[in-house]
């Protein structure tokens, strides 16, 4: 293997962390975050929710099982950059087709290794997620610092418009019992796989699709996907949600960004978390029955809540909370068949505790969408 180059990660507060790189790459900016998953790095790097971010892997060795053509959540890596403690020099897995480093390089995604990721993660936990830059060199230069200073902040950034699909597409059996229209704000492919496995036909539409076009598709239900960026910047989605879910009473299910958009559409607010929730094994409590779900998460913003209520959104109630910090993890409409979760029930880090939400949504598709009579999915029905 060729001799490694000196490289580093520089944060906007001036803190920097030395490392190495296996090849040259241009200085690359993004919000520096960390994820705690021990495996699943290929799913992480192809998740559109990571668009605009430099992802630090807290697991000590990455790349030991290579990459394949199946474990992807989109057609290419979505991250701006990757930071690891140790990048495996060889890989071994019967499905693997190439090395992680080669795959990232083929998509021009920089990776910095030999970084003290424990120290970097502890710094982010203390100071919060912030802008950063990865670059080749022995130490940060004035030019690199200037590029970092001019880079965009995550607050106020609409990345869903960049992550969305360019046109409509349909997956699943054309004769399926249920037809779902899914708004793609950066949707993970496993969501579609699950809907299809449950006997649904799904029409995926771009983020800016107006309500009138969706109604022409005659859907049985509406799905609002995950995605990157600041939910408050996706203002164009709110009138559509109010029209289709609120006025029309179309059964609606949201995940992650979709969850936040439902909160905003009905009058709530979103806040930026200090360092977000990213990784597996996040405990979430169902408020109705006290049951605890072990979930996979990836978000830097959350709906603001107080007790079981969402300030400004009297039609909504909180259904799930995060046991680590008490943030809102689930909500539903008090009368209409509208519900959403902040975590990822489609993810496969190990436990599948939250998969039941998909069954709850299918049950809601058969409900009468009339205020006061619609069967809003509840925990005991899930």
Phi, psi and omega in degrees: 000135179301156179297139181286152176267151172288140180210176182198165172243125179246129177262159185292343176276005177097347179288137177223156188230118181288153178197199178223166177220151182270350180204163177290149172204153180288152176306131187232128183260167177166170173283126182273119181229173177227150174234144187261006179296136177279329177228180178086024183297329180292320176296321179299309186291336179261003178284118181299342178295344178267007178302134179085008184236151171257116190261124174265125178268123181279340174296141191287329178235133181234143174100003187288343176247016173065202177227155179223181184268001186255322187274058182235149178253357175199183187280351184201167173297140183253343183290155174280330180192168183228140177234128182222161174281309181221127176259120185299137180280342178216158181232156180211112175192140186293339178265349186293142180243336178200170180283150179302315182300316180295320180296314178296319180297324180294341177252012177060038177258117181287147174226129178250126182244178181061028177268144174285083185291335176295314179295319179297316180296317179297325179293317179296320179297326182276318186260345181095157176296140183210171177295150179206176179213141173251139184206160176268136180146165182286333181196162182298138178257163176302325180294319179293318178299321180293320178296320178297316182298329182271356182285154183287149174272156180290327179298129179081007184262120176269098177263348179298326179295333178275328185276343187289165177288154181279334181208176180289150170210152182235136177233155179101173181294124178302337181259018181299153182295321184244140175245120181247134170261122183250120175279122185265105175257009186131045192287141175281141183295332183293337175297314179295320179301319181291316178300317179295320180295337178268010175085030181251151167258131185238126172257116180269129183235155179296159185300328185270007183299123180288160182302322183299319179294323179294319179298327178295337179279352179053059181282154170273336181204164182239132176240134179246119192274174169291172177174170184268172171087188182273119181299329181294343179273352182264051185297331183296340181279338190292316177300324178297316180296317180297324181286308186283315183275317184281299184284317183276342180069027181291126178308129190226136180230129179236146177232131173060252178300323177300322176298314180295322181293324175296317177301316180292320183298331182258014172108000181278182178233158173242152180230152177274129178283155181305311179220008173075179176239114181217118180133188181261175173064036174270121182280131181231132180259133171278121188291331184291323186233358178079000181294143179252128177255141173263118192237163171255138186221156176199087179201151179246355178236161180211156174285135179284132181223159177222112183066240176256007186247155176248107182308130180089348182234074184293342179281349182251154174225152180279135180248335184220145176228154177278128183283348178278320184225004175076010180286161183289127179242352179198150178211163174208159175282144183289340182232319185272159180282067181233124176209161184202157176229148181279333182273186187244094180291345180273350184287160184228057179279353184154271179295145176243036184305325189265003181300336184299340181296331177292319177295322179296322179293317178298323177296322181292336181295337178269001183278154176281120185277068178233128181309131178093341181239347181293143181271089177291129183301132179237163189303319185288344179268353188278000000 
